[in-house]
């Protein structure tokens, strides 16, 4: 195992467990099976990425872990207890920039620190946390700026800072870098890994980028066409910290090709499912 933050002696601690999870949605055409009888775990310090065809239920799985929805059947557990709703132990980053446009950069970072569950924090401690993330994310010179004046990469750094400032144990990320250009996305990958290595968080990432999944993760789950199952589990053997030269190695490219081929087979299966429906 090559988790970002791990003990060399103790067995990995299971954090989130999806147990025989299924999810149905009601549509005008009837019940739609999105996820079917899926079981997997995310351990302490893991960085697990989910890849698969669009519409295969990846975001639904993340929403279950976040506590936004409950499965139709089965159970999602955090530290052995059923997830009943959202909680401060889980931070979520969405596809869109998760920042408040009416707050300044430092006010955005401080927002979660001022909520009820952080009442134990004193003013000096809150200020120190905000300052730490302003500097860690390279936003110190923009503390009084509003999000609309920031570039896309800076807004996503702000979203990352706001998520991490409240010290969630588990971070759920739904395509957080999808709207960024290639150079900014690469910089965000390295920044994210640096923060994770320093703080030892556990991460579940939804992404359409196989390269992103292989570069960031220690485990990649390939999700099948709907109704979704786990088609393949790929352990990523590269130790942390990771840097750009890794992506040029034969080993990296072999894993990327393997996972890409697996995902493309699921896209083909999804298209094959759609053709009879379209013909009818």
Secondary structure, 3 states (H helix, E strand, C coil): CCCCCCCCCCCCCEEEEEEEEEEEEEECCEEEEEEEEEEEEEECCCEEEEEECCCCCHHHHHHHHHCCCCCCEEEEEECCEECCCCCCCEEEECCCCCCCCCCEHHHHHHHHHHCHHHCCCCHHHHHHHHHHHHHHCCCHHHCCCEHHHCCHHHHHHHHHHHHHHCCCCEEEEECCCCCCCHHHHHHHHHHHHHHHHHHCCEEEEECCCHHHHHHHCCEEEEECCCCECEEEEEECCCCCCCCHHHHHCHHHHHHHHHHHHHHHHHHHHHHHHHHHHHHC
